Amino acid sequence: LCCYTRRQPTPKLPELAYRNRRERSMGRPVPCNAMKIVSKRRRIQRRRTCATFVLAASFMSATTALSSNPRHRHSRRDVVKSISAGVPIAVAAAAHVAVSVDPAHAAAAGGSKSVAEIYDAASDRYDSLYSGSRTAAALDFDGIRRANLSRASGRVLELGVGTGLNLPHYPPPSEAGAGAKLESITAVDVSGGMLSRARDRLGSLPNLDGVRVDFRVADAAALDFPNESFDAVADTFSLCVFERPSVVLAEAYRVLRPGGLLLITETDATPTSRLLGWTNALLTNDVARTCRADDDVLKLVVGAGFDIVETEIVGGGVFRRVVGRRPR
């Protein structure tokens, strides 16, 4: 367990400080406990990485918020408020990098594993990562899901339903306006394991009483539905995982009736989300690493032929919410 180490920054422990002084005085390396030093150095490096990430993400969040209205003269209070708004997001993401990954379940992303295999293996722990985690609380995933589905009505197709985390946030029939009642939800995903969890969740949701819900294993880039068969297509945090997002949006356009709505919230190519994408290289969480952080969501939606009804940056500059409409 011993090795020779040359002079370099070491943990500020008394015994190591003594060894460093002796090393300097003798001009040569000395034996040391490798495991103790390496473990301490890794903890310090992780803390410094997270602290740097918090500061960078906070300022990037402020930049995103302030640049949304470049002609406005921003006061010092505006700047401080924008930076402060980014701190919870940055802290949560830093915590995600440092502590949220379970090494016992972690696996390297990519390789020979398909997306379906990765999500099948993660189905038992997915909710703890993306519903009950620090990241989910700080970014207000529940509020984002609720806002994204607020216009859902009629026959809805949900892409990448996963474990059904969206299902509790569909508007109940009592909140629907005249002629806007939610009739059915067709939920598709490539992972059978994730769909099994979604089916289990459905039984405890009073907001979907009287709504027909159908789960199918399907590829969002090759949907087996007739043209113009849905009134709305919903996607939350899934487009970044699809290998060909433009093809998926073209399929969504095809199955939507004229005048139908695309309801999408995705990781967008903002400075904050790009920084989050950079941290993917530090993660052993195979699920998190399947998501890209450099998609220009608005450009993709417009390129698929949709008219933009509404769009906004949410989640402290990490995500973009878009409501698109297929032209009549």
ChimeraX attribute file (.defattr): number of C-alpha atoms within 10 A of each C-alpha:
attribute: neighborCount
match mode: 1-to-1
recipient: residues
	/A:1	8
	/A:2	11
	/A:3	11
	/A:4	12
	/A:5	15
	/A:6	13
	/A:7	15
	/A:8	7
	/A:9	8
	/A:10	14
	/A:11	18
	/A:12	11
	/A:13	11
	/A:14	9
	/A:15	10
	/A:16	16
	/A:17	13
	/A:18	12
	/A:19	17
	/A:20	19
	/A:21	12
	/A:22	14
	/A:23	17
	/A:24	13
	/A:25	9
	/A:26	10
	/A:27	11
	/A:28	12
	/A:29	16
	/A:30	16
	/A:31	13
	/A:32	16
	/A:33	13
	/A:34	13
	/A:35	12
	/A:36	13
	/A:37	15
	/A:38	13
	/A:39	12
	/A:40	15
	/A:41	16
	/A:42	12
	/A:43	13
	/A:44	14
	/A:45	12
	/A:46	16
	/A:47	15
	/A:48	12
	/A:49	15
	/A:50	22
	/A:51	15
	/A:52	14
	/A:53	20
	/A:54	22
	/A:55	16
	/A:56	19
	/A:57	30
	/A:58	24
	/A:59	23
	/A:60	24
	/A:61	28
	/A:62	25
	/A:63	19
	/A:64	20
	/A:65	21
	/A:66	18
	/A:67	11
	/A:68	10
	/A:69	10
	/A:70	9
	/A:71	8
	/A:72	9
	/A:73	9
	/A:74	11
	/A:75	9
	/A:76	9
	/A:77	9
	/A:78	14
	/A:79	16
	/A:80	12
	/A:81	13
	/A:82	21
	/A:83	23
	/A:84	15
	/A:85	19
	/A:86	29
	/A:87	21
	/A:88	20
	/A:89	27
	/A:90	30
	/A:91	21
	/A:92	21
	/A:93	25
	/A:94	25
	/A:95	18
	/A:96	21
	/A:97	23
	/A:98	16
	/A:99	11
	/A:100	18
	/A:101	17
	/A:102	12
	/A:103	10
	/A:104	6
	/A:105	12
	/A:106	15
	/A:107	17
	/A:108	13
	/A:109	20
	/A:110	12
	/A:111	6
	/A:112	7
	/A:113	13
	/A:114	12
	/A:115	19
	/A:116	16
	/A:117	15
	/A:118	18
	/A:119	24
	/A:120	19
	/A:121	19
	/A:122	21
	/A:123	22
	/A:124	13
	/A:125	12
	/A:126	19
	/A:127	16
	/A:128	13
	/A:129	19
	/A:130	16
	/A:131	15
	/A:132	12
	/A:133	15
	/A:134	21
	/A:135	23
	/A:136	19
	/A:137	16
	/A:138	18
	/A:139	22
	/A:140	16
	/A:141	21
	/A:142	17
	/A:143	13
	/A:144	19
	/A:145	22
	/A:146	16
	/A:147	16
	/A:148	23
	/A:149	23
	/A:150	15
	/A:151	19
	/A:152	24
	/A:153	26
	/A:154	18
	/A:155	20
	/A:156	24
	/A:157	26
	/A:158	24
	/A:159	26
	/A:160	26
	/A:161	26
	/A:162	27
	/A:163	25
	/A:164	21
	/A:165	20
	/A:166	21
	/A:167	22
	/A:168	18
	/A:169	20
	/A:170	21
	/A:171	20
	/A:172	19
	/A:173	17
	/A:174	9
	/A:175	12
	/A:176	15
	/A:177	10
	/A:178	6
	/A:179	8
	/A:180	13
	/A:181	18
	/A:182	25
	/A:183	17
	/A:184	19
	/A:185	25
	/A:186	17
	/A:187	24
	/A:188	22
	/A:189	23
	/A:190	21
	/A:191	25
	/A:192	21
	/A:193	20
	/A:194	24
	/A:195	24
	/A:196	16
	/A:197	18
	/A:198	21
	/A:199	15
	/A:200	11
	/A:201	15
	/A:202	18
	/A:203	10
	/A:204	11
	/A:205	13
	/A:206	11
	/A:207	17
	/A:208	22
	/A:209	13
	/A:210	12
	/A:211	17
	/A:212	12
	/A:213	17
	/A:214	12
	/A:215	17
	/A:216	14
	/A:217	15
	/A:218	17
	/A:219	17
	/A:220	22
	/A:221	18
	/A:222	12
	/A:223	15
	/A:224	11
	/A:225	11
	/A:226	10
	/A:227	13
	/A:228	15
	/A:229	16
	/A:230	25
	/A:231	22
	/A:232	28
	/A:233	27
	/A:234	25
	/A:235	21
	/A:236	25
	/A:237	17
	/A:238	21
	/A:239	24
	/A:240	19
	/A:241	18
	/A:242	18
	/A:243	14
	/A:244	12
	/A:245	20
	/A:246	18
	/A:247	16
	/A:248	20
	/A:249	22
	/A:250	18
	/A:251	19
	/A:252	29
	/A:253	27
	/A:254	19
	/A:255	21
	/A:256	24
	/A:257	19
	/A:258	16
	/A:259	16
	/A:260	25
	/A:261	29
	/A:262	30
	/A:263	23
	/A:264	25
	/A:265	27
	/A:266	26
	/A:267	30
	/A:268	24
	/A:269	21
	/A:270	22
	/A:271	21
	/A:272	29
	/A:273	24
	/A:274	19
	/A:275	20
	/A:276	22
	/A:277	19
	/A:278	13
	/A:279	19
	/A:280	19
	/A:281	12
	/A:282	11
	/A:283	20
	/A:284	18
	/A:285	23
	/A:286	22
	/A:287	21
	/A:288	18
	/A:289	19
	/A:290	20
	/A:291	20
	/A:292	23
	/A:293	25
	/A:294	17
	/A:295	19
	/A:296	14
	/A:297	23
	/A:298	21
	/A:299	10
	/A:300	16
	/A:301	23
	/A:302	14
	/A:303	13
	/A:304	20
	/A:305	15
	/A:306	22
	/A:307	17
	/A:308	16
	/A:309	11
	/A:310	11
	/A:311	14
	/A:312	12
	/A:313	19
	/A:314	19
	/A:315	22
	/A:316	27
	/A:317	26
	/A:318	25
	/A:319	24
	/A:320	22
	/A:321	24
	/A:322	22
	/A:323	22
	/A:324	25
	/A:325	24
	/A:326	20
	/A:327	13
	/A:328	7
